[in-house]
Amino acid sequence: MAEVQGSKKKKKKSSKRTRKEHRYVGEQTYASKVAVGVGALGAALLGAGAYDRWIFDNPHAYAVYLVGIGACALVGAVSLGDLGTLPVRVGDLGIAIERGSELERIGWCDLKRVYADKGKLFLEGKESTSSITIAAHPKAVARILAEGTRRVPEAMDVKRGAIEGLPSPREDDGEVLTVEAPQVAGRSCAASGKTIAFERDARLCPQCGEVYLKDRVPKKCLTCGTDLGERALET
């Protein structure tokens, strides 16, 4: 009996990939220490004023001022505690700042300029500018600079003296998350300017995430210059 050999079909290599990012929680900074001190003082003043004003048999005239100053100090402590301590994500989809349940995200391809000034790293995008306190997020800032230099070097404008003492980014830094593909429907193709109506019609640059229509993918990314062609990713 003749041996029948089945033909093996070559599987088409998928242009999709798993996307990841690192999530960093803010570290204790001078601002947070001051916030604790101001908060403790505010609570003490508020408590003393409330006791004197509403519980003490012979309240003093200044009790109401203690209540007011204490309340203002507590509000100030909350404001100080929020400075630069919002969680930051850095990875394949770009940079994101967690604001409660919302993510303020900017893709690598949308970065126009990244620079440091007065202890903060500024992320200037096409539509808005965000900032991250360097002292609160040294590991996140280090990864942003490393990833940004690799992905969009022309956008990086950070002087070495402004970032001295940052740690080297490590693969186990922060919390490593797997993230869904970005939603690109409604964006414009970087090559043709046409609006992308359906996710399936889009292709992404693997380096900076720039968006193209699948039939208008250039040989090189127009944003970061990386070779594209078949390397362009499906969403």
NUVO-474859 format. One record per residue (C-alpha): residue in one letter; x, y, z. Coordinates in steps of 0.05 Angstrom, whole numbers, plus 5000, padded with zeros to 4 digits. Layout:
REM NUVO-474859
aXYZ;...
***
This chain:
REM NUVO-474859
m500050005000;a502950664978;e504551145033;v500851795026;q504452405051;g500253005070;s502653665045;k504454155099;k501854845089;k505955415114;k502255815165;k502056545151;k505956905205;s501257335246;s502858075248;k499458145315;r503458125380;t502658165454;r503258865480;k505959015549;e507359605594;h510359745662;r506060075716;y509660495768;v506760755834;g509561415859;e515161375911;q515461785975;t518162485960;y519463125998;a512563355978;s509262746010;k513262846074;v511063566077;a503863346063;v504062886124;g506763436169;v501763956143;g496163456149;a497863286221;l498364016240;g491764166205;a488263606241;a490863836308;l488664556296;l481964346270;g480763896330;a482964416380;g478664956348;a472564506344;y473364306417;d474265016440;r468565296397;w463064776408;i464864366470;f468764816518;d464265196566;n467665866554;p469865866480;h475366346459;a474466826402;y480366536364;a477265836362;v473765976296;y480466176266;l483565526289;v477965146254;g479065546190;i486665476190;g486164736206;a481264616149;c485664996100;a491764606122;l488263946110;v486164166040;g493364376027;a495963706052;v491463336003;s493963775946;l501263665965;g500162925971;d497462885900;l503563235869;g506962765822;t504462135857;l499461895805;p501161205777;v504861215710;r504960685655;v510460615603;g510560095547;d508459905477;l502560385475;g506560975498;i505961345565;a499761385608;i498161745673;e492661455716;r487761985739;g482761595780;s479261105734;e481561475672;l488061385633;e491262005603;r495261665548;i499961935495;g502761475442;w510161485422;c508261725353;d504462315383;l510362585424;k513063235396;r518063385452;v520363085518;y524363545564;a525963645637;d525064285676;k524664455751;g524563735773;k519263505724;l519263125659;f514663455608;l511263045554;e509163515498;g504163195451;k500463425389;e494463655429;s496663715502;t502563705550;s503163275613;s508463265666;i511362755715;t515162925779;i522062615770;a523262515845;a516662145852;h517761695791;p525161585779;k524160885750;a518461095705;v522461695680;a528461255667;r524260785625;i520961355588;l527761625568;a530460945548;e524260755508;g523561445478;t530861465456;r529760795420;r522960945391;v522661695376;p529661985386;e527962635351;a522862795405;m527762725462;d530563385487;v532863215558;k539363505583;r543763005620;g544663465680;a537163475692;i536562725701;e542762525740;g542061955789;l536461585753;p536660825758;s537660385698;p530960095674;r529959355689;e524958865660;d522158705729;d521059435748;g514059615770;e508059185753;v508358875683;l501558885649;t498958595585;v494959125548;e489759115493;a491259385424;p490060135417;q483460375388;v485360715322;a478660775287;g477461515274;r484861685270;s488061925205;c492961515164;a499761845171;a501261715097;s494761895063;g491162325114;k484861905105;t480661725165;i481060995187;a473960745192;f475160035216;e480459735262;r481759175212;d483959675159;a489459965203;r496859775208;l501560025262;c508960175264;p512159685313;q516960215337;c512860835351;g505660605339;e504261075281;v497860895244;y496960745170;l491660465125;k493559745106;d494259925032;r498260555045;v503860295090;p510460615068;k517160265065;k519460685124;c515360985180;l514261725168;t514861875242;c520761465268;g523961225203;t523860475220;d523159975164;l515859765154;g512959365097;e511058685125;r513358895195;a507259345203;l502659065257;e495258915255;t491259225311;
***
